[in-house]
Amino acid sequence: MKKQLILFLFFVLVAFKGQADLNDSEYRQTINLLTRPQIVSEGETLTLKFTNSYFVHKLLIQAQSGNSSDTYAEVSVGGDIKGTLYLPGQDPHYVVTIAENTDSIEFTTIDNTLKLISIKAIVSVSGSIPDFPIHSASKMAHYSSICLKLINELDNYSSYEDFGSYLLPLRKAAAKSLAYADARGDLSTIGRPYYEALLDTLDGSQTYFERMMEISSAYEIVINLMTAREKIRHLLR
């Protein structure tokens, strides 16, 4: 029982890890893109290169107009506009969601002069998603483990809003299901409410899954997660 309790606590901690500071995350990191302020004149484009290609979740931008007049600018990746900046003469902060693999970011000033003061990119390092190598006679434990791994992979393509609304509840439900299934087996009456809770949470995430299927690199992840969901549904009949 002690072993199963430790396992349960471990996966609950994994489920809450996404709420921690990004610098403490195992597979997300924050990269500074500017070593000094940069001026981008009207009609010009500044391209900032990464040392490698990353999946960029979002940019945290501190910028202002280069003079006393208002400035408009665009943030883009490979010509695809990700956000538009309106900058008064003072010093606002902006968050631009990228959600794409790239090795560079472009800033184009549409009107007046843009002064970029600080840019931080929140990125994921490819291939560093933690795994859950669970070997168990329990089919429910196996499917719950698969769900946890796929949920972690979807984190690379999700906004903070999606994380709170969908991924965190899914992680918590899958972690609890895994712990009880591995400790008590598929037929446990004590564990069954947790197995059903995971299935209900997966069903309640269908709108999110359909949206994620529009991202070509996330399509297979979503299909595998939905397949695991149907395996769980069949097992619980």
N, C-alpha and C positions, 0 to 999 in steps of 0.2 A: 504493500500500500504506500509506503514511503517513497518508493521509486516512482510510482504513478503520480503522486502528489508533486514531486520535483518536476516531472515531465509536464504536468499541467501548468505549473507556475512558469516554466520556461516559455511555453508557447503563449501564455497570456502576456508575458513581457515582450515577446516578439510582436504581438498584436498591437501593443501600445507604443512600440518603438517609433512608429511614424509620427507621433506627437512630439517626440523629443527634438531638441535643437538639431538642425540639419548637419552641423559640423560634427555631431556625435554619431551620425548615422553610419552604418557599415557600407552602404552603397550609394549614398548621395553625398555630394560635396559642394562647397561654394567656391567659385573661382573669381578672382578680381580681374577684370578685363582692362582696367586703366591704371597706369602708374602715375599719370599726371592728367590734369584737365585738358580737354581737347575742344577746339573751336571748329565748327562745321558751317561754312558760309552758305548763303542761299544758293540752291541748285547743286551743291556739292554732296558727295556721298563718302562717308567714312566707313571703311570695312575693318572690323576687329576680328583677328584670327585666333582660334584656339590652337594649342599645341597638338591636340588630337581631335578626332571627331567624337562628339558627345551627344547623348540625348539631353537636350536643354529643356528643363521644365519651365523656367521663367527667368526674367531679368529684373533685378532691383536697381532702378535707375534714379540717380540724383542729378538733376540738370536744371538749367535756367536759361533765360534769354541772354544772348551775348551783349545786349545793350538795354536801354530802358523800354523798348517796344516789345510787343508780344511776338512770340515765335511759334511756328508750326513745323513739326518734323515727323518722319515716319520711321518705324523700325521694321526691318524685313529680313527674311532668310531666303536666299536664292531667288530674289525678285518677288517673293510672296510676302505681302504686307501683313505683319503680325499686330501692329498697334500704331496709333497716331498720338503724338504728343502735342499738347497745347501748353506753352511755357510763358507765363508772365515774367516780368522782370526780376522776380524774387526766386526762391529756392525750393520748389516743390519736389516731392518724391513720386515715382511712378513704378507700377508693377506691370510688366508685359509678359503674357503667357506665350511661350514658344511651342512647346510640346512637339518637338521634331529633332531628328538626328541632324547635326550640322557641325561644320568646323569653322564657321564664321558667322558674324552678325553685321548687318549693314544699317547705318543711320544716314538718312537723307533729309536735308533741311528744305522744306517747301517754301517757307517765307521767313525773311529776316536772317538772324544768325543764332545758331545753337551752341551752347556751351555745356559740354558734358563734364561733370565733376567726378562722378563715381558710378561705376557699373559693376554689379556682381551677378554672376550667372549661377543658378542652382542646377547642377547637372548630375546625371547618373553615369557611372563607369560601366561600360559594357562588359558583360560576363561576370559581374560581381554580385549577382542576386544570390542571397543565401538559400541553401537547399535544405530539405527536410527528409533525410534518408531513413525513413521508418520501415522496418521489416516486421510485419505482423501477420498472424493468421487471420486477423480481422479484416474483412473487406471494407468495412466502414472506416477503419483506421487508415487503410490504404487510400481510399477516395478522399478522406479529409486531408491527408498529407498532400495529395495532388492539388487539392483546392488551395491550400496554403501557399504552395510554390507558385501556382498560376496567379493568385491574388497579388503576391509580391511582384511578379513580372508586370502586371497591369499597373502597378504604382508608377512605373516609368512613363505612362501615357496619361496620367490622371491629374486633374487640378486638385488644389487643396479642398475645394468644395466637394469634389467627388470622393476624395479620401474620407472626409468626415461623414458624408451621406451614405457611401456604399462600401468602400474598402475596409474601413475600420470595423464596422459591424460584421462584415464577412470574415475578417481575420479572427475576431473574437469568437464567432460561432464555430468556425472551422477548428480553432485551437481547442475549444471545449469538447467538441465532437471527437477529435483525435485522442484527447487525453482519456475520455471515458471509454471509447471503443478499444483502445489499446489495453486498458486496464481491465475491462469487464466483458468485452466481446460484443458481437453483433446483436445477440438476442437479449441483452441486458434490459430489464424494465426500468432500471435507474438511468441508464445511458440513453434510452430511446428519446426522451424529450429533448436532449441536446442534439441528437441526430436529426430529429424533425425540425428543430430550430435552425439548423444549418440549411436544410432544404428550403424552409420558408424564407430565409434570408436570401438564398440564391434566386428563388422565384421572384422576390421583391426587387431584385436588381436587374430584371430583364430590360427595362428601359435603358439603363446604363450600359448593359452588354451590347444592345443594338447600336448605341452611339459609338462605342469603342470599335465595333465591326467596320465602321467607316474609315478607320485608320488601318491602312494595308499591313503595316508591320505588327499590329495587335490582333489582326483577324484570327490567326491560328490559335493564339492564346485564349481568346474568347470561345472559340469552337471547342477547344479541349476542356475548358471550364464548364461549358454547358453540357458536354458529354458526361463529365463526372457528375454533374447534377442529376442527369437522367439515370445514371447507374445507381446513385443514392436513392432516387425515387423507386426504382425497381426493387432494390434491396429492402426497402421499408414496407413493401406491400404485404 
